[in-house]
């Protein structure tokens, strides 16, 4: 068996294993969603806002799994021997990051609503603590997001600089 055939067989095996693994994880998360809905439906003591947040977290987790599968499959399709493999890898990682950020943003929105709804009846002093904690948490996430965005920009610049520096100048053919 040639090296190319062996590599193709290994890649096909890996793709199949990943697909089967993600299919199993999807089945499990679907069951978790059903069990969560059933449990929350039978627990009248759980406030409605909390139920909504929990349901949102489960749904965003399912979206995250789909996104992860898609981005792993894209990573398997990359030609890691090409000159622009590094740039394509950064693109793949950044796309996954953007998907993850959108899911966290949806959860953040729900927790903000929950914090506001649950702090209405608290004394003024306690309400300010809840608001401060929630704002601090969300501000920390935004700071982290800005940091990661700057790292992606730097990675793109360094990758482009390295590609330019390593290109071999081909001799011009005399006419």
N, C-alpha and C positions, 0 to 999 in steps of 0.2 A: 504494500500500500504506500503510495507516495505521500510526501509530507503535506502537500496541498490537500489531498483527500482526507488525511488524518485530521488536519486543522478544520476542514469543513465538517467532518463528522463530529468533532468535539464541539464546534460551535452549534451545530444542530442539536446535539444532546443537551448543551447548556440552555439553549432557547426552550427546548421542550421541558426541561426540569424547572425552569423559571415559570413557564406558563402553568404547569401543574401545581407548583407551590403557591402561586398567586390565586389560582382557582380555589385551592383549599382554603387559603386565608379569606378569600371573598365569601366562601360558604360559611366560615366561622363568624365573620363580622356580620353577615346577614342574620345569622341565628342570634348573635348578641343584640342586634337591633330589635328583633322580634321579642326576645326575652326582656329587654329593657322596656319596650312599649307595654308588654304584659304586666311587668312588675309595677311600672309607674301608674298604669291604669287601675291596679288593685291597691294602690297605696294612697288613700285620700289625704293622709296627713302631709304629703309632699306638696309644697306650694306650686301653683301653676307655673310661676316664673322659673322655678328650679327644674320642673319637668321639661320646659322649653329649652333651657340651657343644656340639660343632659341629652335630650334628643338631638340638638344641634351638634354637640360634641361627637355623638355617635355617627351622625350623617357626615360630618366633616372628616371623621376618621375613615369612613368608607371612601370618600372622595380622594383622600390622601393615598389610600392603598391603590386605587385605580391610577392615580398620577404616578406613583412610584413604579408600578408595573410598566406604564407607558415609557417612562424615562429610562428604566433599566433596559427595556427592549431597544430603545434608541441607542443606548450605550453599546449594546451588543452589535448593532449594525454599523458602528463607526469603523472606518478603515484606520486602524491605529498606526499603520505604516506610512500614511500620507503626510505631506509637509504641514498641512493645516489640521492635523489630528488634535493638537493641543487646543487650538481655537474652537474646534467642534466639541471637544470634551468640556470646555468652559461653557459653551452654549447649552449643552445638555444639562450640566449641573445648575446653571442659572435658571433654566426653564423649570427644573424640579423645585428649586428654591422659590421661584415666583408662585408656583402652585401651592406650596406649603404656606407661604405668607398669606395668600388669599384665604386659606382655610383658617389660619390663626386669626386673621382679621374678622372673619365671621363669628368666631368664638368670642373674641374681644368685644365685639358689638353686643352680643348677648349678655356677657358678664357685666358690662357697663349698665345695661338696662336693669339687670338683676340687682346690682348694687344700689342703683337709684330707687328702685321699687322697695327694696327691703330697708333702706335707711330713712324713708319718709317718716316713720313713727318713732325714730330714735331721738333722744335728746340732742340738742344742737352740738354739744361737745363730741358725742359719739358719732354723729353724722359726719362731722368734719374729719374724723379719723378714718371712717370707711371711704369717704371721698378721696382723702389723701392717699390711702393705700391703693385704691383702684387706679387713681391717676398715676401714681408712682410706678405701678406694675406696667400700665400701658405705655408710659413714657420710656421705661426701661426697654420694652419691646421695640419701640420706635427707634431708640438709640442703637440697639442691636441691629435692626434692619438697615439703618443708615451706614453702620460700620460694615456690614456684609456687602451692601451696594458699592461702597468705596473699594472694598477688596476685589470685587468683580471687575471694576473699572481698572484697578491697578493690574490685575491678572491679564486683562485684555491688552493693556499697554505693554507689559513685559513680554507677553507672547508675541505681539506684533514686532517689538524691537528685536527679540531673539530670532524671529523668522527672517527679518531683514538682514541681521548680522551674519546669519549662517548661510544665506543664499550664496551659491557659487556663481561668480560672474562668468557667464559663458563667453568664450572667445568669439569675436565677430568674424564672420566668413568674409574673406577678401573677395571683391568683385572683379 
